[in-house]
């Protein structure tokens, strides 16, 4: 589930919320009842492990299939 950040315009606190894509955005601050605005932030998505780069796949150099 994605993690979204909201900032309250009244108390200026930043709130993080795990929400589904289909969930409606939060509108009121849980601390003061002020209006929340969704923030644009950097994601922490990273690809780890093998298979994500072109250098991870061995190129076939044998010509046995070409000679048949």
Secondary structure, 3 states (H helix, E strand, C coil): CEEEEEEECCCCCEEEEEECCCCCCCCECCCCCCEEEECCCCCCCCCCCCCCCHHHCCCCCCCHHHHC
